[in-house]
Structures are given as structure tokens and as C-alpha cells.
Amino acid sequence: MTLSLRAVLIARAMEVNGSVKVLLSALCLAGALGCSSNSPTVPSEAGVADAGEDAGDVPLFVGPGDLTVTWTINGNPPETECDVAGAAFVDIQATFGAATRLPCTQGMFSKLMLPANRLNVGAKLLRADGTAIYEYVIPTTIVTGVTTQARINFEPPGSLRVRWTVNGNAPSSECATTTATHVIVRAEGLDGFQATCATGRVSFTRLPGAMLTGLQPGRYAVTGEIVSGTGSNRRSIQTLRGEGEVPSGAIGEIVLPFEAPPLPVDP
């Protein structure tokens, strides 16, 4: 074999060998073949993270739930008590838009596929002409995949009076000797009130936006704050919390025993 022919054959063999190496390298990177010792290695403990490790703490989707509202009147079944109370209908406001009006004697309202969330359900007991006898709100929580049961007893409303003392004494005389100027009182689900410290009390008698006077009987969480100054100069002195009971047809009362520092004495 001549030298030139040998050179051509060697060159072709090198081309074929190079193509095979390139092909093997490509297959190795694709994971189809085992790699040689010259290929990158992956630690044996490496792997894909389990998506369930963290995903279980936060649901990707919160589905709807159902609501059932039932009612009684003065603690008695609506089948017999609606006539006694002069009631013909019940309005239930569970979603935006118009309320759902039902016969009083039906005693139950159901709503399917409500978003899971806290919900204040409005309930009105109505006469035949549509005027309200009682108007209440039922705080409830819709839970995914669950039928939430909300119950209401239509009965005469009450009111809640919040009084306070200052340093154990009547605020009418004690407030003037201290740095306290005002008291702010808030009750669960109701509008807040601000009064001068010496006033000594505030009363809650109506739901926010309600047409009728009177609070639904039950327990209400109350927060009272005694402060000095007003506006941007206001400084909190003390905050107290408690619960007040609103009885049916009567006035409930809670007393907040504030402490306030005395006015500074001139040298």
C-alpha cells in the first residue's frame, strides 16, 4: 500500500472514531447510556425534592362549603311560634345582593357552594307587611367541604352599658386629677365610642347599619382604652378587656377599672 493511500485510510478511520465519540457523548448527556469516567458524575444521594414536603402546610386551593341556617322564636319552634309573634317571613342575607325571603314557619335556609371564609349572616323576622320585628346577625365560618350549621333565636333585644372607674373612684371627680382625658370603648361587631373620661359610661344599643334599636342577646367582647390628649397628641395610658352579657329585653353592664397617673404637681 502506498503511503498516500495509507494516509487516506487513517484519516477516514479517525473521522469515524471521532463521530462515534461525539455520538456517545451526546447519548451520555441524554442519560441513554452509562457515562465514562471522564463524564460528569452526580452524587448518589441527589434526587428530586418531594413536592409534598412543604405543600401540605399551605393548600393550593380552598374549596367552598355549605351553610344551613335554622331559627326559633323565643326559644320555641317556628311552626307554632310564628303566629304568636305575628311573624310571616324571615329574610336571610348570606351573600351579596338581595336577601332571601322565606316563610317564617319553614324554619330553615340552605345555601350551597359558599366561599370558605368568615361570614356574618343577616337575619330579619318580618311581619306580613314586610316590617321588621327583630334584626340580628349570626357570625359564622364557612369551612371547605363541610355544612356549617348556624342557629338563631329571635327574641326581644337588649343593650350593653360599659362603665368605668378611675383609680377606684368615680370618673366625674377623679379624671380631673389625672392625665386622662378620654376613654375609647369598642365592642365586638359594634361601632366604637369615644367619650370624655369624666362621662363615665357609654351604651351600645344598635347594630351598625341596622334600622331597629336593640342588640342580639348574648356575650360581647369589650375593649376599653383610657388615653391622654387628642389627635396626634393622644397617648394611651391603659387598655382593658372583658366580656359583657346582653340579656333579652334588658340592659347588660360591664365595669372597666382604669388606672391613670395623677397630674404633675408644680414645684
Kinemage of the C-alpha trace (Angstrom):
@kinemage 1
@onewidth
@group {chain A} dominant
@subgroup {mainchain}
@vectorlist {calphas} color= white
{ca met a 1} P 0.000 0.000 0.000
{ca thr a 2} L 1.320 3.308 -0.945
{ca leu a 3} L 1.977 5.970 1.648
{ca ser a 4} L -0.710 8.284 0.276
{ca leu a 5} L -3.383 5.560 0.347
{ca arg a 6} L -2.447 4.628 3.946
{ca ala a 7} L -2.737 8.239 4.968
{ca val a 8} L -6.236 8.499 3.484
{ca leu a 9} L -7.408 5.322 5.294
{ca ile a 10} L -6.024 6.536 8.616
{ca ala a 11} L -7.733 9.893 8.203
{ca arg a 12} L -11.082 8.233 7.450
{ca ala a 13} L -10.745 5.963 10.471
{ca met a 14} L -10.062 8.972 12.680
{ca glu a 15} L -13.177 10.698 11.310
{ca val a 16} L -15.343 7.654 12.035
{ca asn a 17} L -13.832 7.266 15.513
{ca gly a 18} L -14.465 10.953 16.248
{ca ser a 19} L -18.080 10.707 15.123
{ca val a 20} L -18.642 7.727 17.414
{ca lys a 21} L -17.147 9.662 20.334
{ca val a 22} L -19.381 12.599 19.595
{ca leu a 23} L -22.421 10.306 19.404
{ca leu a 24} L -21.538 8.531 22.643
{ca ser a 25} L -21.057 11.876 24.365
{ca ala a 26} L -24.464 13.075 23.207
{ca leu a 27} L -26.142 9.851 24.356
{ca cys a 28} L -24.345 10.064 27.687
{ca leu a 29} L -25.622 13.601 28.282
{ca ala a 30} L -29.120 12.472 27.387
{ca gly a 31} L -28.952 9.735 30.005
{ca ala a 32} L -29.448 6.891 27.496
{ca leu a 33} L -26.028 5.284 28.135
{ca gly a 34} L -23.701 4.989 31.064
{ca cys a 35} L -21.017 7.622 31.065
{ca ser a 36} L -17.323 7.002 31.086
{ca ser a 37} L -15.047 8.094 33.910
{ca asn a 38} L -14.456 11.275 32.001
{ca ser a 39} L -18.154 12.270 32.220
{ca pro a 40} L -19.649 14.476 34.978
{ca thr a 41} L -20.860 12.487 37.988
{ca val a 42} L -23.954 13.006 40.142
{ca pro a 43} L -23.859 12.168 43.871
{ca ser a 44} L -25.870 9.058 44.654
{ca glu a 45} L -27.973 10.863 47.266
{ca ala a 46} L -29.110 13.543 44.825
{ca gly a 47} L -32.716 13.397 43.689
{ca val a 48} L -35.903 15.329 43.054
{ca ala a 49} L -37.374 17.115 46.103
{ca asp a 50} L -40.714 15.732 47.267
{ca ala a 51} L -43.320 18.372 46.491
{ca gly a 52} L -45.397 17.119 49.393
{ca glu a 53} L -42.825 18.086 51.999
{ca asp a 54} L -43.891 21.742 52.028
{ca ala a 55} L -47.100 21.695 50.029
{ca gly a 56} L -49.051 20.102 52.855
{ca asp a 57} L -48.772 23.207 55.057
{ca val a 58} L -50.487 25.561 52.587
{ca pro a 59} L -53.365 24.233 50.456
{ca leu a 60} L -53.148 25.143 46.798
{ca phe a 61} L -56.911 25.617 46.595
{ca val a 62} L -59.559 26.350 49.203
{ca gly a 63} L -62.862 24.932 48.080
{ca pro a 64} L -66.390 26.017 49.002
{ca gly a 65} L -68.628 24.851 51.819
{ca asp a 66} L -72.344 24.795 52.533
{ca leu a 67} L -74.468 26.712 55.033
{ca thr a 68} L -77.659 25.811 56.850
{ca val a 69} L -79.442 28.425 58.995
{ca thr a 70} L -82.196 27.380 61.388
{ca trp a 71} L -84.243 29.591 63.669
{ca thr a 72} L -86.514 29.554 66.693
{ca ile a 73} L -88.679 32.301 68.173
{ca asn a 74} L -88.452 32.928 71.902
{ca gly a 75} L -86.875 29.501 72.136
{ca asn a 76} L -89.879 27.761 70.558
{ca pro a 77} L -90.343 26.054 67.165
{ca pro a 78} L -91.380 28.378 64.342
{ca glu a 79} L -94.261 26.079 63.365
{ca thr a 80} L -96.163 27.282 66.415
{ca glu a 81} L -94.399 30.481 67.486
{ca cys a 82} L -94.544 32.481 64.241
{ca asp a 83} L -98.258 33.152 64.712
{ca val a 84} L -97.739 34.035 68.362
{ca ala a 85} L -95.053 36.616 67.434
{ca gly a 86} L -97.072 37.971 64.500
{ca ala a 87} L -94.301 36.930 62.077
{ca ala a 88} L -94.874 35.866 58.479
{ca phe a 89} L -91.413 35.825 56.889
{ca val a 90} L -87.702 35.585 57.603
{ca asp a 91} L -85.104 37.371 55.465
{ca ile a 92} L -81.655 35.742 55.319
{ca gln a 93} L -78.707 37.685 53.920
{ca ala a 94} L -75.869 35.201 53.335
{ca thr a 95} L -74.333 36.661 50.151
{ca phe a 96} L -74.165 39.941 48.254
{ca gly a 97} L -77.354 41.097 46.592
{ca ala a 98} L -80.927 40.809 47.718
{ca ala a 99} L -81.833 38.813 50.809
{ca thr a 100} L -83.689 35.519 50.512
{ca arg a 101} L -87.219 35.741 51.903
{ca leu a 102} L -88.713 32.567 53.347
{ca pro a 103} L -91.937 31.665 55.180
{ca cys a 104} L -91.361 32.048 58.913
{ca thr a 105} L -92.724 28.557 59.580
{ca gln a 106} L -90.169 26.976 57.241
{ca gly a 107} L -87.575 27.270 59.979
{ca met a 108} L -84.550 26.616 57.762
{ca phe a 109} L -82.457 28.139 54.986
{ca ser a 110} L -79.707 26.388 52.997
{ca lys a 111} L -77.047 27.809 50.693
{ca leu a 112} L -74.585 25.641 48.770
{ca met a 113} L -71.092 26.391 47.451
{ca leu a 114} L -70.213 29.428 49.555
{ca pro a 115} L -66.548 30.535 49.650
{ca ala a 116} L -64.719 29.240 52.718
{ca asn a 117} L -64.388 32.291 54.959
{ca arg a 118} L -65.805 34.068 57.973
{ca leu a 119} L -69.331 35.217 57.298
{ca asn a 120} L -71.849 37.415 59.085
{ca val a 121} L -75.319 36.175 58.186
{ca gly a 122} L -78.064 38.778 58.458
{ca ala a 123} L -81.453 37.594 59.729
{ca lys a 124} L -84.700 39.551 60.000
{ca leu a 125} L -88.003 38.396 61.417
{ca leu a 126} L -90.756 40.142 59.422
{ca arg a 127} L -94.462 40.817 59.703
{ca ala a 128} L -96.773 40.151 56.773
{ca asp a 129} L -96.331 43.732 55.530
{ca gly a 130} L -92.533 43.306 55.452
{ca thr a 131} L -91.736 45.425 58.511
{ca ala a 132} L -89.090 44.011 60.825
{ca ile a 133} L -89.803 42.656 64.300
{ca tyr a 134} L -86.217 41.628 65.148
{ca glu a 135} L -82.994 42.181 63.204
{ca tyr a 136} L -79.897 40.204 64.118
{ca val a 137} L -76.561 38.997 62.747
{ca ile a 138} L -75.180 35.468 63.053
{ca pro a 139} L -71.347 35.319 62.966
{ca thr a 140} L -70.263 32.024 61.397
{ca thr a 141} L -67.383 30.426 59.499
{ca ile a 142} L -67.779 28.514 56.237
{ca val a 143} L -65.425 25.511 56.112
{ca thr a 144} L -64.327 23.755 52.926
{ca gly a 145} L -66.324 20.616 52.230
{ca val a 146} L -68.452 20.980 55.378
{ca thr a 147} L -72.062 22.029 56.002
{ca thr a 148} L -71.906 24.770 58.635
{ca gln a 149} L -74.873 24.934 60.987
{ca ala a 150} L -75.888 28.446 62.109
{ca arg a 151} L -78.728 28.864 64.618
{ca ile a 152} L -80.567 31.969 65.731
{ca asn a 153} L -83.222 32.557 68.363
{ca phe a 154} L -85.425 35.542 67.567
{ca glu a 155} L -86.171 37.099 70.959
{ca pro a 156} L -86.508 40.612 72.417
{ca pro a 157} L -83.206 42.511 72.089
{ca gly a 158} L -81.221 44.151 74.869
{ca ser a 159} L -78.460 46.725 75.189
{ca leu a 160} L -74.978 46.925 76.677
{ca arg a 161} L -73.711 49.631 79.004
{ca val a 162} L -69.973 49.994 79.633
{ca arg a 163} L -68.985 51.970 82.748
{ca trp a 164} L -65.548 52.718 84.126
{ca thr a 165} L -63.851 53.820 87.282
{ca val a 166} L -60.514 55.660 87.535
{ca asn a 167} L -58.155 54.721 90.350
{ca gly a 168} L -61.109 53.130 92.094
{ca asn a 169} L -63.120 56.346 92.155
{ca ala a 170} L -65.966 57.906 90.187
{ca pro a 171} L -64.612 59.401 86.940
{ca ser a 172} L -66.726 62.528 87.345
{ca ser a 173} L -64.389 63.641 90.134
{ca glu a 174} L -61.229 61.584 89.597
{ca cys a 175} L -60.476 62.284 85.927
{ca ala a 176} L -59.747 65.947 86.563
{ca thr a 177} L -56.949 64.963 88.964
{ca thr a 178} L -55.217 62.701 86.428
{ca thr a 179} L -53.647 62.969 82.983
{ca ala a 180} L -56.572 61.007 81.460
{ca thr a 181} L -58.805 62.941 79.087
{ca his a 182} L -60.824 60.402 77.090
{ca val a 183} L -61.948 56.788 77.043
{ca ile a 184} L -62.408 54.764 73.828
{ca val a 185} L -64.667 51.712 74.017
{ca arg a 186} L -65.133 49.063 71.348
{ca ala a 187} L -67.468 46.055 71.448
{ca glu a 188} L -67.301 43.035 69.175
{ca gly a 189} L -69.241 43.604 65.965
{ca leu a 190} L -70.425 47.055 67.051
{ca asp a 191} L -69.396 50.647 66.407
{ca gly a 192} L -66.798 52.135 68.749
{ca phe a 193} L -67.396 55.110 71.028
{ca gln a 194} L -65.145 57.864 72.369
{ca ala a 195} L -66.228 59.835 75.414
{ca thr a 196} L -64.588 62.252 77.802
{ca cys a 197} L -63.064 60.496 80.790
{ca ala a 198} L -65.453 62.209 83.202
{ca thr a 199} L -68.533 60.963 81.309
{ca gly a 200} L -68.108 57.603 82.970
{ca arg a 201} L -70.063 55.401 80.550
{ca val a 202} L -71.189 54.635 77.009
{ca ser a 203} L -74.088 52.483 75.789
{ca phe a 204} L -74.371 50.161 72.795
{ca thr a 205} L -77.948 49.929 71.556
{ca arg a 206} L -77.831 49.226 67.824
{ca leu a 207} L -76.046 47.080 65.246
{ca pro a 208} L -74.026 49.075 62.671
{ca gly a 209} L -76.351 49.974 59.805
{ca ala a 210} L -79.410 48.361 61.433
{ca met a 211} L -82.802 50.009 61.212
{ca leu a 212} L -84.003 48.723 64.573
{ca thr a 213} L -82.742 49.587 68.028
{ca gly a 214} L -81.541 46.712 70.171
{ca leu a 215} L -78.703 44.182 70.357
{ca gln a 216} L -78.967 40.470 69.879
{ca pro a 217} L -78.805 38.805 73.310
{ca gly a 218} L -75.513 37.086 74.057
{ca arg a 219} L -71.929 37.795 75.126
{ca tyr a 220} L -69.866 40.591 73.581
{ca ala a 221} L -66.116 41.092 73.861
{ca val a 222} L -65.326 44.636 75.017
{ca thr a 223} L -62.076 46.621 74.812
{ca gly a 224} L -61.621 49.906 76.653
{ca glu a 225} L -58.675 52.304 76.365
{ca ile a 226} L -58.063 55.310 78.586
{ca val a 227} L -55.939 57.989 76.924
{ca ser a 228} L -54.490 61.436 77.433
{ca gly a 229} L -54.683 64.149 74.798
{ca thr a 230} L -56.397 64.023 71.409
{ca gly a 231} L -55.412 63.636 67.762
{ca ser a 232} L -51.682 63.376 67.114
{ca asn a 233} L -51.039 64.212 70.782
{ca arg a 234} L -53.054 61.250 72.038
{ca arg a 235} L -51.172 58.865 74.316
{ca ser a 236} L -52.505 55.550 75.559
{ca ile a 237} L -52.453 55.092 79.315
{ca gln a 238} L -54.089 51.686 79.750
{ca thr a 239} L -56.115 49.130 77.770
{ca leu a 240} L -58.534 46.710 79.437
{ca arg a 241} L -60.541 43.824 78.001
{ca gly a 242} L -63.596 41.994 79.230
{ca glu a 243} L -66.929 40.467 78.246
{ca gly a 244} L -70.388 41.861 78.681
{ca glu a 245} L -73.649 39.899 78.658
{ca val a 246} L -76.630 41.368 76.817
{ca pro a 247} L -79.815 39.869 78.297
{ca ser a 248} L -83.039 39.569 76.343
{ca gly a 249} L -85.164 42.664 76.856
{ca ala a 250} L -82.833 44.221 79.426
{ca ile a 251} L -79.571 46.173 79.875
{ca gly a 252} L -76.295 44.360 80.425
{ca glu a 253} L -73.392 46.125 82.110
{ca ile a 254} L -69.625 45.784 82.381
{ca val a 255} L -67.291 47.941 84.528
{ca leu a 256} L -63.701 48.703 83.480
{ca pro a 257} L -61.411 49.624 86.416
{ca phe a 258} L -58.897 52.017 84.844
{ca glu a 259} L -55.752 53.343 86.497
{ca ala a 260} L -54.349 56.717 85.462
{ca pro a 261} L -51.360 58.751 86.740
{ca pro a 262} L -52.009 61.966 88.674
{ca leu a 263} L -51.410 65.348 87.149
{ca pro a 264} L -47.852 66.597 87.714
{ca val a 265} L -47.501 68.929 90.663
{ca asp a 266} L -45.738 72.228 90.090
{ca pro a 267} L -42.576 72.617 92.246
